[in-house]
Amino acid sequence: MSAIALTIPHLNAKRFVELCQVNQDLRLELAATGEIIIMPPTYPWTGKKNFGIAGQLWAWNDRTNLGIGFDSSTGFTLPNGAVKSPDASWISH
């Protein structure tokens, strides 16, 4: 399955948060171009790989305590204005 892109004119960060809150069953991302990206569920083998990556990241961070890890439901606002939700992420202290 591939993502679906939807353009909503004049969508700002506050409105994007509202859109996500009223559509909690959808995985939404905001591209720097202003497009809303609707992410479909992953296939089982992709979910399995992502679970392994997140588990390894957690174990490494638990050992090193160098930062904070996040799962795939966490959205990050990037410098270009995009809001993305990576499969796994980590930020140093």
N, C-alpha and C positions, 0 to 999 in steps of 0.2 A: 504494500500500500504506500502511496506517496501522499505528501502533505497537500492540503488545499490552501490556496492563498486567497484572501478576501481583502479588498480595499475599502476602508471606511474613511471618507474625507474628514479632515480636521480632527482626527483622533489624537488626543493628548494623553500624557501618562495617567492622569487622574481618571479619565474616561476608560482607558484600557483596564485599569484595576477594577472599575465598576463592571465592565464587560466580563471580566474573568469571574467576578463574584456572582453574577447572575447566571453564568454558564459554567458552574463548577464541575459538570460532568465532562467538559471538553478540556483538552490540553491546548492552550493557546500560547503563541509566542508573537511578539511584535517585531517586525523587521525594521531596520533603519530607514527603509523607504516608506514606512507607514503601513505596509501590508500586514494583515493579521494572518498568521500561519496556524492552521488547524491541524494538529498532529494526531494521526490515527494511532490506535494501540499497536504495539510491536508484535511480531510473531513470537511464538514460544522460544525458539532458539535465540532470538535477539534478547529477549527478556532474561534468559538464562545467562548469556554472556554479560549483560549489564549488571546482573545480580553479583556475578563473580568479580567484576571490576569494582563495584561498590564495596564488596566484602574485603577485597585486598586493600583498597584505599582506607577503609575503616581500621583494619588490623595494623597497617603501617602507621597511621596517625595515632592510634592507641598506644603503640610502642614508643613513638618519637615525641608525641605531644607538641608538634611544631605548628599546628594550626587547627582549623575547623573544617570538617567535611560536611557535605550536603548531598541529599538524594535528588532524584530526578524530578521531584515536584517543586523544587526551589527555582524561582525566577530571579534573574539578575539583570539589572539595567546596565548596559554597556555604555562606554563613552560616546558612541555614535547615536545613542537614543534607543537602540534595539533592546528588547527584553527577551532573553533566551533562557531556556531551561535545559541545561546539559544533562546527560545521562548520570553523571557523577561529577562532583566538583570539590575543590579544596582551596582554602584561602589561608595563607600563613598568618601567624600571630603578628 
